[in-house]
Amino acid sequence: MSTIDNAPFSEQMYVKGTFNGWGDDTPMAYVGNGCYEAVICLSADVHSFKISDQQGSEAFCFAADKFKAVDCQLDKPQALIPAKGIGNDLTFSAPDTGLYTVSMTVKGDSQTMTIASGGENQDSEPSRALFESEHTVEAGQAQLVAKGGKVLAPAALFEKLAIRVEQSAPYVFGDNLDGYFDGVTHGYVAAGKYRHKQGWYLGTCASFANGKINDKTMAESADILPYGVTHHFGNGAQETFMLFSGQAAGQRSAAIRVSSLEPAQLSVAPQLNIAMDNSTVVSFEHGVVYRIAPQLRQKGTPSYIAVCADKSHQFRETTFVDTPVLKEHVHLSGHHTKPLITATEAVNEMTVYLTFAETEEEAIAHANFLVEQDGVTAHLQQVYDMLTHSYVWTSDLEYNRALMWAKAAGKVFVSNEFGKGIWAGLPWFKDCWGRDSFIAVPGITLVNGDFSDAKSIIDNFAAMQLEDKDSINFGRIPNRVTSLTNIIYNTTDGTPWMVREIWDYLRYSGDKAYAKSVYPVVQTYIAGIEKHYLDEYGLMTHRDPDTWMDAKLEGKLPWSARGTRANDIQALWYTSLKVAVELAKLTGDHENAVRYQRLADRVSQNFQLLFWDQQSSLLADRLYQDDQRDLQVRSNQLMTVTVPFDNSLLEKQVGANVVKNAVSELLFPWGITSLSQHDPIFHPYHANRNEYHKDAAYHNGTIWGWNAGFTVSSLVEYGYADFAYQLTQNLSDQILNIGHRGAMSENLDAFLSETGERTTTGTYAQAWSVSEFTRNGYQDYIGFKPELLAGKVTLSPCLPSAWLHFDAELRFGACHSLNVSFQRMDNGEQRYELDFNHAEAASTVGYIELVLTASDKAKYALTIKSADLPAVVLFDPETETASLGGRDVAIKQVQASFESVIGELKFAQPDISKVFPVLQGQHVLQQQVESANLEQATD
């Protein structure tokens, strides 16, 4: 009898990569002689991965290089080193779809990895009998309910939103608890996993009609919809996968619906990541429940999976012998259970439901609920209601589709994993970042009327505010929450973004009671800045890497040093003080209202004096410790125009120059660069470069999707809606047609590829990217800005000329909305119809301030009493005259035209003839950073 020697590592090792969402569901088995092995199924594609322990710790995270990606060849040994990081993955181009064996041999302090074709994928001999059962089912049926009025009905809306693809395309859905499904169309291998925590139980699925598989690799097309993905087959059959939101029910669940034109014996085989030997199965009225072996159960992770259907059916665990297509075509694993659910009679449609719970009772109860209450219809209704709760529909169909998809994508990130929060991005940033969350709050919650979510997110982060007065993080909320025990505070802007959104929430909701209760949180934050970070000018100081441009070389030295005072940080600090003034007034704290106003006045008096370089007409990106200006041209300067609600940090004339300068130099048609291409450390491309680590480029040229948000806002602020809309249309195209459909990536390369294509980088779906796109539509183009604490609503439309008409329902207060219809008349006049959704809204809002933009970009205001609604306003942008209800009314200029300052704006263009220093050598910026005597900033 042979025995296996002791493994070199006491830690369990895993293969983690793009093929498994960087999760821990591919453990390596120790086979002796220092060798670990794992068998994985890969599609014929390029895959990135590392070998590491569960936590990805420094000593047990293996790659081939500390800084760059290394390509691995089949059957060729590759030396590994401990190399935790981003952008230094192992890569492997699988020549064929199939099984591969990854082995790592450890000898002393050296590690070697080999990838070989093949591996074991036969049915293992189970320790229990295959399970079979039959179920008679009478399912409930429900009907979708339309919203009515000018809002599209569900079927019409979903039809217009369908993103049809004819070849493999990626997508992602979230369960709003702690999980998400990352999938691709037209395939089975690596076609999707429903992930919660770091594991998964549900992967792909196969459907059959009369025993013949509906082959997704041969599907004529697939529709990616906000509620799911439907594959269309040549025989008229369809298969739809749906991941349900658990936000209301608090339950994880999914559905697979298969249909046929003619009645057929329909079957569904879902891929479950459940080993036969580590599970038992029992039946209940509508289906069966899998029980995960007790030793594998983890708190907070589903241990019971119920499988049921809405038609009478037979459930049986099949094998590769009985159903060979599951091995040969779907490539399921041999030792996993293989459930097959088959309708007992010929039917046109069958839906299989799967529920995931921590107790057997919960799994069964939710499964029964879905069958009896028609879970699919309830899911579609929930998605429809979410999309139309607030509503904007214009004459530009492609923009409408992108706006609705951005709204749907934003919901993917709302989770309850660490309390109510917003994940930053998928797949790497499935954490709640303070900065990201509050930049995303307006577009994901407030403009959609989800005020309770906004309040819960604020409360969740406020509860984690650090109150130790001696700590350098006194008053701060977390920068990042990766678990309830791993909370990091290393940022200077997360907390002021929260303070800004506290006021934003109050403006939308009118929640005066909350204003009083949250005031101490704001006071604590300001006290922390006064104690640790205030300079002699009243500005906020901070470390080099503690702004949003926070990448660090090996976690220590800043790639983009922005200390000691960055311009966007001062805009946030100033806004926080202005919020504190208003909260102090609301609570009757007159002494502090005066004190906070005095602090805010010092910032506004000194900011322009110190940051604006009169000679060059440039706004500094930051001040050095000796007060010298850093005149690097970065996108951050536009936040000094858009972050303060009253836009009072800069003189309007200076702000106009800031917009002109930043846009003219940084804005390409597909996005705004994080650094000017004329800067010596500009990086034209982000990832997968031999010359430098991706983090060197991260904030030094790379385009960020969320930066488009404040770019559009600043352009609209000065009346340049048409120019801004050109950018918005390009972003619409990205949302609908590039990368994960319906979402937006974190980054783009600054320059196009050699074939003229945009290259997405960073996370494939990023919360603040889509949230800013949504916010621009509601807050900038439509111009909806409720100010309920002042008893008014400001509607400041600055409309692209491409919009001939639009209809909108704009949410505020306790379930109120302002309904707006716009039409561009043949004579050039603009016609607005305004009304509240019901009469009691008028008691919440005393008046509407309608601010309209003239043809020369000057802005004029008209006050309309709520009691006078409904009302019709006609505005002539050429003559700058208006009528209300058919009678001429006086309008007041509230902003002069700055067209003479800004002039005609054009997009910058990449200078491909330019010689970029960072492409002329190896790690050019890294060498500069390492020799610059910068202070290390470990966390």
Secondary structure as UniProt FT lines:
FT   STRAND          13..17
FT   HELIX           18..20
FT   TURN            21..22
FT   STRAND          29..32
FT   TURN            33..34
FT   STRAND          35..42
FT   STRAND          46..53
FT   TURN            54..55
FT   HELIX           58..60
FT   STRAND          61..63
FT   STRAND          70..72
FT   STRAND          78..82
FT   STRAND          90..93
FT   STRAND          98..107
FT   TURN            108..109
FT   STRAND          110..117
FT   STRAND          132..135
FT   TURN            149..150
FT   HELIX           154..161
FT   STRAND          163..165
FT   STRAND          170..174
FT   STRAND          179..184
FT   TURN            189..190
FT   STRAND          192..196
FT   TURN            197..198
FT   STRAND          199..209
FT   TURN            210..211
FT   STRAND          212..213
FT   HELIX           216..218
FT   STRAND          221..225
FT   TURN            226..227
FT   STRAND          228..232
FT   TURN            234..235
FT   STRAND          238..243
FT   TURN            247..249
FT   STRAND          252..264
FT   STRAND          266..272
FT   HELIX           276..278
FT   STRAND          279..284
FT   TURN            285..286
FT   STRAND          287..292
FT   HELIX           294..296
FT   TURN            299..300
FT   STRAND          304..309
FT   STRAND          313..317
FT   TURN            320..322
FT   HELIX           325..328
FT   TURN            334..335
FT   STRAND          339..343
FT   STRAND          347..357
FT   HELIX           360..373
FT   HELIX           375..388
FT   STRAND          391..394
FT   HELIX           397..412
FT   STRAND          414..415
FT   TURN            417..418
FT   STRAND          421..423
FT   STRAND          425..426
FT   TURN            428..429
FT   STRAND          432..433
FT   HELIX           434..441
FT   HELIX           442..446
FT   TURN            447..449
FT   HELIX           451..462
FT   TURN            463..464
FT   TURN            469..470
FT   TURN            472..475
FT   STRAND          480..483
FT   TURN            484..485
FT   STRAND          486..488
FT   HELIX           494..509
FT   HELIX           512..532
FT   TURN            536..537
FT   TURN            544..545
FT   STRAND          552..553
FT   TURN            554..556
FT   STRAND          557..558
FT   STRAND          565..566
FT   HELIX           567..586
FT   TURN            587..588
FT   HELIX           590..611
FT   STRAND          612..613
FT   TURN            614..617
FT   STRAND          618..619
FT   STRAND          622..623
FT   TURN            625..626
FT   STRAND          629..630
FT   HELIX           635..638
FT   HELIX           639..642
FT   TURN            645..646
FT   HELIX           652..666
FT   STRAND          667..668
FT   TURN            669..670
FT   STRAND          671..673
FT   TURN            677..678
FT   TURN            680..681
FT   HELIX           694..698
FT   TURN            699..701
FT   STRAND          703..704
FT   TURN            705..706
FT   HELIX           707..717
FT   TURN            718..719
FT   HELIX           721..737
FT   TURN            741..742
FT   STRAND          747..748
FT   TURN            754..755
FT   STRAND          760..761
FT   STRAND          765..766
FT   HELIX           767..775
FT   HELIX           776..781
FT   STRAND          784..787
FT   HELIX           788..790
FT   STRAND          792..795
FT   TURN            801..802
FT   STRAND          805..812
FT   TURN            813..815
FT   STRAND          816..824
FT   TURN            826..827
FT   STRAND          830..836
FT   TURN            839..840
FT   HELIX           841..844
FT   STRAND          847..853
FT   TURN            855..856
FT   STRAND          859..865
FT   HELIX           866..868
FT   STRAND          871..876
FT   TURN            877..880
FT   STRAND          881..884
FT   TURN            885..886
FT   STRAND          887..889
FT   STRAND          892..895
FT   HELIX           899..902
FT   TURN            912..913
FT   HELIX           917..919
FT   HELIX           924..930
FT   TURN            931..933
//
